[in-house]
Amino acid sequence: MSALAILIAAIFWTLLWGLPGLLLSTPLTVCLVVMGRQVPQLQFLDVLFGEERIPPPSERFYQRILSSNTHEAKALLDHVLTTTPRAEVYDTVIIPALTMIEEARYAEEITATRAEEMLQEIEELVENVYNLSQTLASPSRVTEKTVVCIPARDLADEVACQLALQVLEDTASATVMSADYNTSDVQQTLAELESNVVCVIGVPPRAVRHLRMRCHQIRLRFPRAVVVACVLSSDDVLSNLRSRIPTEDAQHVVSSLQLLNEYLSSLLYPSEAQIETEGPVDAVLGQTVQEMERIDLFDGPEEGVFSRLASDLARAFEAPIALITVMDGQRRFWEAQCGLPAASLTSPESARDLSICSQASFSESSLVVPDVAEDERFSQDCFLKDNGIRFYAGAPLKAHDDTIIGSICVLDTRPRQLSEHQKKTLVFIANAVMTAIELHADSIPDESEVDEA
């Protein structure tokens, strides 16, 4: 509870009941705060008496739409767009608001009619804000690539498709189908459009099942189509989402509009992908490597730097899994990992000649396997098969005297490609990590020096 709430409550109950009210003011206020946190209809009590942080923009946006205050909702959206890229605003503000509407509808906190009205208000609001920004912006890039965005099920998914259309404006010419289309309508429209990519987009909480079914129907009718599943959820782990949607139904799975745009850019324009020398994620990786150079890598809580580097690697390459491995004789050890269950790392180590990480360790620069299931060298690798790995990219940890101690790698459950810039980035990070390890080793005195001392 806030101090102001306690003071106001003491004055109120004292004026109402006198001395007994003063004595009971604090427990009564606590009861009201607890009721506000536990009963959705009484949440205003928690806001009045509690000491909570300011709600994030997504919740404030949802509250304004819920109260039909579109003027303040537009003002909030305009304010956030002044400092944040459009795709990020959609992912962090509007998509969570769509999810809240769907959750409230399924929980019967609002009626289906009211939910539809709110979704239409958001759709109109976003369209107005977008049209206004287009009058002030430079012309969009002209592209011959085409993408079809298909809602997984209902109006919330269709609104998300409209958001995707705006985010993809510089990447491809996008078309959005109506959520009212049945399966035959969708298939007929796809046959007429002959688009380069089909994106099926769904909004939680019940998106995955309907999205998977929609993707399956499309691939049955158009087996050569490139299908991308987009589950707009920040709560689910990407590797978990990819495990729930088979490769046979969707070649790739993403969890945000930003990742969707980045993936389609690399897919539709492979020669232009990652032409910039350094991006935001490269900077994050650089900061982590610099931190490794300043601390003891293998001792104490600083060992977590390796874990952060693994997480940064996975994020940099839009992959669900990243590993840093250390070799010793006929076995491999995991120094750090991101995206794999702990049980998978406690299984018996693979023999050196069967380990894909070993092959990366003894490669000259990097090893990229777009689809391990199609590569006879690794198609029988137990570790890869048990974890559903289909893509591998790794670089060796090689010292200046050519001694190899391990490798760093990123893995995906979907076949894919890496750009030349991404390959160079992987090698650069491996070299930087090896340099940090050597600096750490040089700082440790030899045993003979210790004995002489």
C-alpha positions in Angstrom: 0.0 0.0 0.0 1.1 3.6 -0.6 1.7 5.9 2.3 -0.9 8.3 0.9 -3.5 5.6 0.8 -2.8 4.8 4.5 -3.1 8.5 5.5 -6.4 9.0 3.6 -7.8 5.8 4.9 -6.9 6.8 8.5 -8.7 10.2 8.1 -11.7 8.7 6.5 -12.3 5.9 9.0 -11.6 8.1 11.9 -14.2 10.7 10.8 -16.6 7.9 10.3 -16.1 5.8 13.4 -13.8 7.8 15.6 -11.1 5.9 17.6 -12.2 2.4 16.4 -12.0 3.6 12.8 -8.4 4.8 13.4 -7.4 1.4 14.8 -9.1 -0.5 12.0 -8.1 1.8 9.1 -5.0 -0.1 8.1 -6.4 -3.6 8.1 -9.5 -2.4 6.3 -7.4 -0.8 3.6 -5.3 -3.9 3.2 -8.5 -5.9 2.7 -9.6 -3.5 0.0 -6.2 -3.8 -1.8 -6.3 -7.6 -1.7 -9.9 -7.6 -3.1 -8.7 -5.3 -5.9 -5.9 -7.7 -6.8 -8.0 -10.8 -6.7 -11.4 -9.7 -8.1 -11.1 -8.3 -11.7 -14.2 -6.1 -11.3 -12.6 -4.4 -8.3 -9.1 -3.7 -9.8 -9.7 0.0 -9.4 -9.3 -0.5 -5.7 -5.7 -1.7 -6.2 -5.1 1.3 -8.5 -6.4 3.7 -5.8 -4.8 2.2 -2.7 -1.9 0.1 -4.0 1.7 1.1 -4.8 2.1 -0.5 -8.2 4.3 0.8 -11.0 2.8 2.7 -13.9 1.1 0.2 -16.3 3.0 -0.4 -19.6 1.8 1.3 -22.8 0.1 -1.8 -23.9 -2.2 -1.9 -20.8 -2.9 1.8 -21.0 -3.8 1.5 -24.7 -6.1 -1.4 -23.9 -7.8 0.5 -21.1 -8.5 3.4 -23.3 -9.9 1.2 -26.0 -12.0 -0.6 -23.4 -13.5 2.7 -22.3 -14.0 3.8 -25.9 -11.7 6.7 -25.4 -10.1 6.6 -28.9 -8.9 10.1 -28.7 -6.5 9.3 -25.8 -5.6 6.0 -27.3 -4.5 7.8 -30.5 -2.5 10.3 -28.4 -0.8 7.5 -26.6 0.0 5.8 -29.9 1.3 9.0 -31.5 3.6 9.7 -28.5 5.1 6.2 -28.5 5.7 6.4 -32.3 7.7 9.5 -31.9 10.5 7.6 -30.2 10.0 4.0 -31.3 10.0 2.3 -34.7 6.6 1.3 -36.0 7.2 -2.4 -36.0 8.3 -2.4 -32.4 5.3 -0.3 -31.3 3.0 -2.8 -33.0 4.8 -5.7 -31.3 4.9 -4.2 -27.8 1.7 -2.1 -27.6 -1.0 -3.1 -30.1 -0.4 -6.9 -30.3 -0.5 -7.2 -26.5 -3.7 -5.2 -26.5 -5.2 -7.6 -29.1 -4.2 -10.5 -26.9 -5.9 -8.9 -23.8 -9.1 -8.5 -25.8 -9.0 -12.1 -26.9 -8.3 -13.2 -23.3 -11.1 -11.1 -21.9 -13.5 -12.5 -24.5 -12.6 -16.1 -23.8 -12.9 -15.4 -20.0 -16.4 -13.9 -20.7 -15.3 -10.6 -19.1 -16.6 -8.9 -22.2 -19.1 -10.1 -24.8 -18.2 -11.2 -28.3 -20.0 -8.1 -29.7 -18.0 -5.8 -27.5 -14.7 -7.5 -28.4 -15.5 -7.1 -32.1 -16.3 -3.4 -31.5 -12.9 -2.9 -29.8 -11.0 -4.7 -32.5 -12.7 -2.5 -35.2 -11.8 0.6 -33.2 -8.1 -0.5 -33.1 -8.2 -1.3 -36.8 -9.6 2.1 -37.7 -7.2 3.9 -35.3 -4.1 2.2 -36.7 -5.2 2.8 -40.3 -5.8 6.5 -39.6 -2.4 6.9 -37.9 -0.7 5.0 -40.7 -2.3 7.1 -43.4 -1.4 10.3 -41.7 2.3 9.2 -41.4 2.3 8.2 -45.1 1.4 11.8 -46.2 4.6 13.0 -44.5 6.9 10.1 -45.4 8.9 9.5 -48.5 7.5 7.0 -51.0 7.9 3.3 -50.1 10.2 1.0 -51.9 8.7 -0.5 -55.1 9.0 -4.3 -55.0 7.8 -7.1 -57.2 7.8 -9.7 -54.4 4.3 -10.6 -53.1 3.2 -11.9 -49.8 -0.3 -13.0 -48.7 -1.3 -12.6 -45.0 -4.0 -15.0 -43.9 -5.7 -14.8 -40.5 -5.5 -18.0 -38.5 -9.1 -17.7 -37.4 -11.0 -14.5 -36.4 -11.0 -10.7 -36.5 -8.1 -10.2 -34.1 -5.9 -12.2 -36.4 -7.2 -10.1 -39.4 -6.2 -6.9 -37.5 -2.8 -8.4 -36.9 -2.5 -9.1 -40.6 -3.3 -5.5 -41.3 -0.4 -4.6 -39.0 1.9 -7.0 -40.8 0.9 -5.4 -44.2 2.2 -2.0 -42.9 5.4 -3.5 -41.4 6.2 -5.3 -44.7 5.6 -2.3 -47.0 9.3 -2.0 -47.9 9.8 -5.7 -48.1 7.0 -7.0 -50.3 3.6 -6.1 -51.7 1.3 -7.7 -49.2 -2.3 -8.8 -49.5 -4.6 -9.5 -46.5 -7.4 -12.0 -46.7 -10.6 -11.6 -44.7 -11.1 -13.7 -41.6 -14.5 -14.6 -43.0 -13.0 -16.6 -45.9 -13.6 -20.3 -45.6 -11.0 -22.9 -46.7 -12.2 -23.0 -50.3 -12.1 -19.2 -50.6 -8.5 -19.1 -49.2 -7.3 -21.8 -51.6 -9.0 -20.1 -54.6 -7.5 -16.7 -53.8 -4.0 -18.3 -53.3 -4.3 -20.0 -56.7 -5.2 -16.6 -58.3 -2.5 -14.5 -56.6 0.5 -16.9 -56.9 2.4 -15.1 -54.2 6.1 -15.7 -53.2 5.2 -16.4 -49.6 2.2 -17.2 -47.5 2.1 -15.9 -44.0 -0.5 -17.3 -41.5 -0.8 -15.0 -38.5 -2.5 -15.7 -35.2 -3.0 -13.8 -31.9 -2.9 -15.7 -28.6 -4.3 -17.2 -26.4 -5.7 -19.9 -28.7 -3.8 -19.2 -31.9 -1.4 -22.2 -32.3 -4.0 -24.9 -33.0 -6.0 -22.9 -35.5 -2.8 -21.6 -37.1 -1.3 -25.1 -37.4 -4.6 -26.3 -39.0 -4.6 -23.4 -41.5 -1.0 -24.0 -42.5 -1.7 -27.7 -42.9 -4.6 -27.0 -45.2 -2.5 -24.7 -47.4 0.4 -27.1 -47.7 -1.9 -30.0 -48.6 -3.4 -27.9 -51.5 -0.1 -26.1 -52.4 2.8 -28.4 -51.4 5.4 -26.2 -53.1 4.2 -23.0 -51.3 6.5 -21.2 -48.9 4.5 -21.0 -45.7 5.5 -18.9 -42.6 3.7 -19.2 -39.3 3.6 -16.1 -37.2 2.4 -16.6 -33.6 2.4 -13.1 -32.1 3.4 -14.0 -28.6 6.2 -12.7 -26.4 5.5 -15.2 -23.6 6.1 -18.4 -25.5 9.7 -19.6 -26.1 10.4 -19.6 -29.8 11.8 -23.2 -29.7 8.6 -24.3 -28.0 6.4 -22.7 -30.7 8.5 -24.3 -33.5 8.2 -27.7 -31.9 4.3 -27.4 -31.9 4.1 -26.5 -35.6 5.7 -29.2 -37.8 8.1 -28.4 -40.6 5.7 -30.1 -43.0 3.1 -27.4 -42.3 5.3 -24.3 -42.1 8.9 -23.9 -43.2 9.5 -21.2 -40.6 7.9 -19.9 -37.4 8.3 -16.4 -35.9 6.9 -14.8 -32.8 6.8 -11.1 -33.7 6.2 -8.7 -36.7 9.8 -7.6 -36.5 11.1 -11.1 -36.9 8.6 -11.7 -39.7 9.9 -8.7 -41.6 13.6 -9.7 -41.0 13.0 -13.3 -42.1 11.1 -12.3 -45.3 13.8 -9.8 -46.2 16.5 -12.5 -46.0 14.2 -15.0 -47.8 13.1 -12.7 -50.7 16.3 -10.7 -51.1 19.2 -13.1 -50.1 21.8 -11.1 -51.8 20.9 -8.0 -49.9 20.5 -9.6 -46.5 22.7 -8.2 -43.7 24.7 -5.9 -45.9 25.2 -3.5 -43.1 28.4 -3.8 -41.1 27.0 -3.6 -37.7 23.5 -3.7 -36.3 22.0 -3.4 -32.8 22.4 -7.1 -32.1 26.1 -7.0 -33.3 26.6 -4.2 -30.8 25.1 -6.4 -28.0 27.4 -9.3 -28.9 30.4 -6.9 -28.9 29.5 -5.6 -25.4 29.2 -9.2 -24.1 32.6 -10.1 -25.6 34.2 -7.0 -24.1 32.8 -8.0 -20.7 34.4 -11.4 -21.1 37.8 -9.8 -21.5 37.5 -7.9 -18.2 36.5 -10.8 -15.8 37.3 -14.3 -14.8 35.4 -16.4 -17.3 35.3 -19.7 -15.6 35.0 -19.0 -11.9 32.2 -17.7 -9.7 29.0 -15.9 -10.9 30.9 -14.4 -13.9 30.4 -17.8 -15.6 27.0 -16.4 -16.6 28.7 -14.3 -19.2 28.9 -17.4 -21.4 25.2 -17.9 -20.9 24.5 -14.3 -21.9 26.7 -14.7 -24.9 24.7 -17.9 -25.9 21.4 -15.9 -25.5 22.8 -13.0 -27.6 23.9 -15.4 -30.3 20.5 -17.0 -30.6 18.9 -13.6 -30.8 21.4 -12.3 -33.3 20.7 -15.2 -35.7 17.0 -15.4 -35.0 17.5 -19.0 -33.9 16.0 -20.8 -30.9 19.2 -22.6 -29.8 22.8 -21.5 -29.3 25.7 -23.5 -27.8 29.3 -22.9 -26.7 31.1 -26.2 -26.6 34.5 -27.3 -25.3 36.2 -30.4 -26.6 38.3 -32.9 -24.6 39.6 -36.1 -26.1 36.7 -38.2 -27.4 34.0 -36.2 -25.7 32.4 -32.7 -25.9 31.3 -30.6 -23.0 28.7 -27.8 -23.0 30.2 -24.6 -21.5 26.9 -22.7 -22.1 23.7 -23.1 -24.0 20.4 -21.3 -24.8 17.1 -22.9 -25.8 17.7 -26.6 -24.9 16.2 -28.5 -21.9 18.7 -29.4 -19.3 18.0 -33.1 -19.7 19.3 -33.0 -23.3 22.7 -31.9 -22.0 23.1 -34.6 -19.4 22.9 -37.5 -21.9 26.1 -39.4 -22.8 28.5 -37.4 -25.0 28.7 -38.2 -28.7 31.8 -39.7 -30.2 34.0 -37.2 -31.8 33.6 -38.5 -35.3 29.8 -38.3 -35.1 29.6 -34.9 -33.4 28.6 -32.0 -35.7 30.2 -29.7 -33.2 33.5 -31.5 -33.7 33.2 -31.1 -37.5 32.8 -27.3 -36.9 35.7 -27.3 -34.5 38.0 -28.8 -37.2 36.7 -26.7 -40.1 38.8 -23.8 -41.4 36.4 -21.0 -40.7 32.8 -21.9 -40.3 30.5 -24.8 -41.0 26.9 -24.2 -42.2 24.5 -27.1 -42.8 21.2 -25.7 -44.2 19.3 -29.0 -43.6 21.1 -31.7 -41.5 18.4 -34.3 -42.4 19.6 -34.1 -46.0 23.3 -34.2 -45.1 24.5 -37.8 -44.9 27.3 -36.8 -42.6 24.9 -35.7 -39.8 21.6 -37.2 -40.6 22.2 -40.0 -38.0 23.5 -37.7 -35.3 21.6 -38.7 -32.1 21.8 -35.3 -30.5 20.4 -33.6 -33.6 17.6 -36.2 -34.1 16.6 -36.2 -30.4 16.2 -32.4 -30.3 14.6 -32.0 -33.7 17.6 -29.9 -35.1 17.4 -29.2 -38.8 19.8 -26.3 -39.3 23.4 -25.9 -37.9 26.0 -23.1 -38.2 29.2 -23.2 -36.2 32.7 -21.7 -36.0 35.8 -23.2 -34.2 37.4 -21.8 -31.1 40.9 -21.8 -32.5 44.0 -20.3 -30.6 46.8 -18.4 -32.3 48.9 -21.6 -32.3 46.1 -23.4 -34.1 45.1 -25.4 -31.1 41.3 -26.0 -31.2 39.4 -26.2 -27.9 35.8 -26.2 -29.1 33.2 -24.2 -31.1 30.3 -21.8 -30.9 27.2 -22.6 -32.9 23.5 -21.7 -33.5 20.8 -24.3 -34.3 17.3 -24.2 -35.6 14.4 -26.6 -35.9 13.8 -25.4 -39.5 16.0 -25.7 -42.6 17.4 -22.2 -43.5 20.3 -20.3 -44.9 22.9 -17.8 -43.5 24.0 -14.6 -45.3 27.7 -13.9 -45.8 27.6 -11.2 -43.2 26.1 -13.6 -40.7 28.8 -16.2 -41.4 31.5 -13.5 -40.9 29.8 -12.4 -37.7 29.9 -16.0 -36.3 33.6 -16.3 -37.1 34.3 -12.9 -35.6 32.5 -13.8 -32.3 34.4 -17.1 -32.2 37.7 -15.4 -32.6 36.8 -12.8 -30.0 35.8 -15.4 -27.5 39.0 -17.3 -28.1 41.0 -14.1 -27.5 39.2 -13.5 -24.2 40.0 -17.1 -23.1 43.7 -16.7 -24.0 43.9 -13.4 -22.1 42.4 -15.2 -19.1 44.9 -18.1 -19.4 47.9 -15.7 -19.7 46.9 -13.9 -16.5 47.2 -17.2 -14.5 50.8 -17.8 -13.2 52.5 -21.1 -14.1 52.8 -23.7 -11.3 56.6 -23.4 -11.5 56.4 -19.7 -10.8 54.1 -20.3 -7.8 56.6 -22.9 -6.4 59.6 -20.6 -6.8 57.6 -17.9 -5.0 
